[in-house]
Amino acid sequence: MDESTEADLDLTYNVNLKGAFFGVQSAVRQFRTQDKNSMTVPLKRWGETSDVANLASYLASDESSYVHSDLIRIDGGETLCRSSV
């Protein structure tokens, strides 16, 4: 390993991966079906901007100081459900 300073190791990189969020295209599909049970998202609701904002707030806070280099999915469990099929 190359020589590193403490400042080099004091970096945090986190990425949030947005899932199914209510927008124009999803609104059209939802209004056509009007069936919450037909959603592929296990939580049976659309993501909201507050879901992303709450994660961003947490990651920017001191409480997340031990979280490093992670991909955090904000998709209501949709990815987990799809990968288990």
C-alpha positions as CSV (number, residue, x, y, z in Angstrom):
1,M,0.0,0.0,0.0
2,D,1.2,3.5,-0.8
3,E,2.1,5.8,2.0
4,S,-1.1,7.5,3.3
5,T,-1.7,10.3,5.7
6,E,-4.6,10.5,8.2
7,A,-6.2,13.1,6.0
8,D,-6.3,10.7,3.1
9,L,-8.2,8.2,5.2
10,D,-10.7,10.7,6.5
11,L,-12.9,10.6,3.4
12,T,-16.4,9.1,3.2
13,Y,-18.1,8.1,0.0
14,N,-21.7,7.0,0.0
15,V,-24.1,6.7,-2.9
16,N,-27.9,6.4,-2.6
17,L,-29.6,4.5,-5.4
18,K,-33.2,5.8,-5.9
19,G,-35.9,3.2,-6.8
20,A,-39.5,3.6,-7.7
21,F,-40.5,7.2,-7.1
22,F,-43.8,8.8,-8.1
23,G,-43.3,10.9,-11.2
24,V,-45.2,11.6,-14.4
25,Q,-44.6,8.2,-16.1
26,S,-45.3,6.3,-12.9
27,A,-48.4,8.4,-12.2
28,V,-49.9,7.4,-15.6
29,R,-49.3,3.7,-15.0
30,Q,-50.6,3.9,-11.4
31,F,-53.8,5.8,-12.4
32,R,-54.4,3.3,-15.2
33,T,-54.3,0.3,-12.9
34,Q,-55.6,1.9,-9.7
35,D,-54.4,-1.2,-7.9
36,K,-51.8,-0.8,-5.2
37,N,-51.3,-4.6,-5.1
38,S,-50.0,-4.6,-8.6
39,M,-47.0,-2.6,-7.6
40,T,-43.7,-4.5,-7.8
41,V,-42.4,-2.6,-4.7
42,P,-42.7,-4.8,-1.6
43,L,-43.7,-1.8,0.6
44,K,-46.6,-1.1,-1.8
45,R,-45.9,2.7,-1.9
46,W,-44.0,5.1,-4.0
47,G,-40.8,6.5,-2.7
48,E,-41.0,10.2,-1.7
49,T,-38.4,12.9,-1.8
50,S,-38.3,12.8,2.0
51,D,-37.0,9.2,1.8
52,V,-33.9,10.5,-0.1
53,A,-33.6,13.6,2.0
54,N,-33.7,11.7,5.3
55,L,-30.9,9.4,4.0
56,A,-28.8,12.4,2.8
57,S,-29.3,14.1,6.1
58,Y,-28.2,11.0,8.0
59,L,-25.1,10.5,5.7
60,A,-24.1,14.1,6.2
61,S,-24.4,13.8,10.0
62,D,-21.9,12.7,12.6
63,E,-24.1,9.7,13.3
64,S,-23.0,8.1,10.0
65,S,-19.3,8.5,10.7
66,Y,-18.7,4.7,10.7
67,V,-20.5,4.2,7.3
68,H,-18.0,4.2,4.5
69,S,-18.1,3.4,0.8
70,D,-21.6,1.9,0.6
71,L,-24.3,1.7,-2.0
72,I,-27.6,2.4,-0.2
73,R,-30.7,1.5,-2.2
74,I,-33.8,3.6,-1.6
75,D,-36.3,1.4,-3.5
76,G,-38.7,0.0,-0.9
77,G,-37.1,-3.5,-1.2
78,E,-37.8,-3.8,-5.0
79,T,-34.1,-4.8,-5.8
80,L,-34.0,-7.4,-3.1
81,C,-37.3,-8.9,-4.3
82,R,-36.1,-9.0,-7.9
83,S,-32.7,-10.6,-7.1
84,S,-34.3,-13.4,-5.1
85,V,-36.4,-14.7,-8.0
